[in-house]
Amino acid sequence: MRSIPTANPPVSHRSGFSLVELLTVIAIISILMTLSVVGIGGMLAGKGVSTAVSTTEAVFAEARTLAMGKLTNAAVLVSIQDPTNMDTYLRRLVVAYKEIDPVTNKQSTEWTLASRGVTLPEKIYYSQSLSCKDNKTGGGGMEKVSLGGTNVKRDYQGQYIIYEFNAEGICTTPGASFVVGTGTRTIGSAETRPRVTNSAKRDFGGFVIWRNGSTSLFHNPLQILKNGDNITFF
């Protein structure tokens, strides 16, 4: 019996990608990766500002509650002591109050720390330029105060921006604004204000503090940057 020979299957000849095609694919991948990095960076920066604003609102609520609970003045303080300290300058917030003498019932002239405070997220800074005493007119710089004495640890002593509440929980600077933004700082630079980064031209947030201690958020950066966003330092 003869076996019928089987035909060999045809051999397919498949050519690879050309150099032009490979270069095109690499270019597309590079563009997509660049867009992803920029997008993620912007989202992370925006998240940092949002976190800073919500955290700060809680700190203000803590100070107001402390003032009413102890029937004395309490305050939210922003560190401006040491521009070379990248961790605390314009980033450290603490709550302090004035103790009441149990004998004389008089309020102390010095501040006492109520807690270790909080630090704003990385690359998020308080803005001395955009925060003001009267947000309606956009004028007036916030007052400053010094922390010192035996009631304050050495690491916390120095100059601070102050937002104060009296014993009734009333803000002593109603209409004042608290503004934070994303930026960078360089140690040793003559300019101590944070520099706006190109990817965060409008990455600012904050709120206005009213007489009763309530706050109103800025929902648009243009509410803060009334003259546009063409600023370099904040």
Buried (B, 14 or more C-beta within 10 A) or exposed (E): EEEEEEEEEEEEEEEEEEEEEEEEEEEEEEEEEEEEEEEEBBEBBBEBBBBBBEBBBEBBBBBBBBBBEBEBBBBBBBBBBEBEBEEBBBBBBBBBBBBBEEEEEEBBEBBBBBEEBBBBBEBBBBBBEBBBBBBEEEEEEBBEBBBEEEBBEEEBEBBBBBBBBBBEBBBBBBBBBBBBBBBEBEEEEEEBBBBBBEBBBBBBBBBBBBEEBBBEBBEEBEBBBEEEEEBEEB
